[in-house]
């Protein structure tokens, strides 16, 4: 089986892989936090951990979503929502954690916490779009297995 990505998915996948390098750097920063080299409040430390964890998991999920969007043959608005909802959610959720806890001595989130909720909405739209598209969307060609009743069909497909 060969997987061919659409141009949109290929470019987005490249950007997401580069973003994972930034997440990796964030992991290094967190080791400084855990060692006590960086003075943070409990909220800031918790939000830094949450932002980092969400970024890594959701960017990876975004990569999987690109393959699924191409498999579902999403086009137009649905293609945009299916391909970019999860990665946009990853970015916004992480930014919400990081930016809402900035400032020396911060003990409660600032107004930028709204980014977290916008990210959750984007993530939900992306997941729902992909899920529904995969369940009810266009079906791929049925390829009979060797030895099955449709083996002649398989030979025809190979020509």
VMD Tcl script that draws the C-alpha trace (Angstrom):
set ca {
  {0.00 0.00 0.00}
  {1.34 3.39 -0.98}
  {0.44 6.55 0.89}
  {0.50 9.71 -1.17}
  {-0.08 12.98 0.62}
  {-1.82 15.91 -1.01}
  {0.26 19.05 -1.43}
  {-1.60 20.74 1.46}
  {-1.00 17.79 3.78}
  {2.66 17.45 2.77}
  {3.43 21.11 3.49}
  {1.50 21.08 6.76}
  {3.27 17.86 7.81}
  {6.63 19.53 7.18}
  {5.66 22.50 9.34}
  {4.39 20.19 12.10}
  {7.62 18.20 12.11}
  {9.57 21.43 12.50}
  {7.18 22.41 15.31}
  {8.03 19.17 17.09}
  {11.64 20.38 17.22}
  {10.36 23.41 19.15}
  {8.45 21.08 21.47}
  {11.68 19.19 22.02}
  {13.39 22.43 23.06}
  {10.48 23.05 25.43}
  {11.27 19.72 27.06}
  {14.81 20.87 27.67}
  {13.46 24.08 29.24}
  {11.24 22.03 31.54}
  {14.29 20.17 32.85}
  {15.60 23.58 33.98}
  {12.29 24.24 35.71}
  {12.32 20.88 37.49}
  {15.93 21.43 38.64}
  {14.89 24.75 40.15}
  {17.06 26.81 37.77}
  {14.01 28.88 36.74}
  {11.86 30.58 39.37}
  {8.20 29.97 38.58}
  {5.01 29.99 40.62}
  {3.09 26.76 41.03}
  {0.60 27.92 38.37}
  {3.38 28.77 35.93}
  {5.10 25.43 36.44}
  {1.84 23.50 36.02}
  {0.85 25.49 32.93}
  {4.33 25.05 31.40}
  {4.04 21.29 31.84}
  {0.49 21.21 30.49}
  {1.36 23.40 27.50}
  {4.35 21.24 26.64}
  {2.46 17.95 27.00}
  {-0.50 19.14 24.95}
  {1.78 20.48 22.24}
  {3.64 17.20 21.79}
  {0.59 14.96 21.79}
  {-1.65 17.19 19.69}
  {0.99 18.01 17.05}
  {1.57 14.27 16.67}
  {-2.19 13.72 16.42}
  {-2.25 16.49 13.80}
  {0.24 14.51 11.69}
  {-2.02 11.46 11.84}
  {-5.01 13.65 10.99}
  {-3.35 14.77 7.75}
  {-3.10 11.19 6.55}
  {-6.71 10.53 7.54}
  {-7.92 13.70 5.78}
  {-6.29 12.53 2.57}
  {-7.69 9.01 3.05}
  {-11.18 10.52 3.44}
  {-10.55 12.61 0.30}
  {-11.58 15.81 2.05}
  {-11.75 18.86 -0.22}
  {-12.79 22.49 0.08}
  {-13.94 23.80 3.44}
  {-14.13 20.28 4.86}
  {-10.55 19.68 3.77}
  {-9.38 22.84 5.52}
  {-11.24 21.94 8.72}
  {-10.14 18.32 8.66}
  {-6.48 19.04 7.89}
  {-5.93 22.14 10.00}
  {-8.39 21.92 12.92}
  {-6.18 19.62 14.99}
  {-2.86 21.43 14.37}
  {-4.51 24.83 14.99}
  {-5.97 23.43 18.20}
  {-2.54 22.20 19.26}
  {-1.04 25.64 18.74}
  {-3.85 27.56 20.43}
  {-4.15 25.24 23.43}
  {-0.41 25.38 24.08}
  {-0.29 29.14 23.61}
  {-3.22 29.45 26.00}
  {-1.30 27.64 28.71}
  {1.97 29.50 28.07}
  {0.71 33.06 27.50}
  {-1.97 33.07 30.19}
  {0.63 32.43 32.87}
  {3.29 34.97 31.87}
  {4.58 37.63 34.21}
  {6.62 37.55 37.34}
  {4.83 35.96 40.28}
  {1.64 35.12 38.35}
  {-0.74 33.01 40.45}
  {-3.86 33.05 38.25}
  {-4.32 32.94 34.47}
  {-4.75 36.20 32.56}
  {-7.24 36.87 29.77}
  {-5.19 34.95 27.22}
  {-6.61 31.76 28.73}
  {-9.30 32.25 26.06}
  {-6.75 30.86 23.56}
  {-6.99 27.52 25.34}
  {-10.77 27.41 24.81}
  {-10.48 28.54 21.18}
  {-7.94 25.76 20.69}
  {-10.30 23.22 22.25}
  {-13.01 24.34 19.82}
  {-10.62 24.07 16.86}
  {-9.48 20.63 17.99}
  {-13.11 19.48 18.32}
  {-14.02 20.75 14.85}
  {-11.02 18.97 13.34}
  {-11.74 15.70 15.14}
  {-15.46 15.74 14.35}
  {-14.83 16.59 10.69}
  {-12.36 13.75 10.28}
  {-14.43 11.26 12.24}
  {-17.63 11.90 10.30}
  {-15.78 12.03 6.95}
  {-14.16 8.67 7.59}
  {-17.45 7.05 8.63}
  {-19.78 8.43 5.94}
  {-17.39 9.75 3.31}
  {-16.53 8.23 -0.05}
  {-15.50 4.63 0.09}
  {-12.17 3.46 -1.27}
  {-12.04 0.85 -3.98}
  {-12.75 -2.61 -2.67}
  {-9.73 -4.76 -3.41}
  {-10.51 -8.48 -3.11}
  {-8.03 -10.69 -1.31}
  {-6.26 -13.45 -3.26}
  {-8.31 -16.63 -3.14}
  {-11.59 -14.78 -2.59}
  {-14.57 -14.85 -4.93}
  {-13.41 -11.58 -6.49}
  {-9.93 -12.73 -7.48}
  {-10.69 -11.99 -11.16}
  {-11.45 -8.41 -10.11}
  {-8.04 -8.24 -8.41}
  {-6.33 -9.40 -11.61}
  {-8.27 -6.72 -13.53}
  {-7.08 -4.02 -11.10}
  {-3.45 -5.09 -11.61}
  {-3.65 -4.54 -15.40}
}
mol new
graphics top color blue
foreach p $ca { graphics top sphere $p radius 0.5 }
foreach p [lrange $ca 0 end-1] q [lrange $ca 1 end] { graphics top cylinder $p $q radius 0.2 }
display resetview
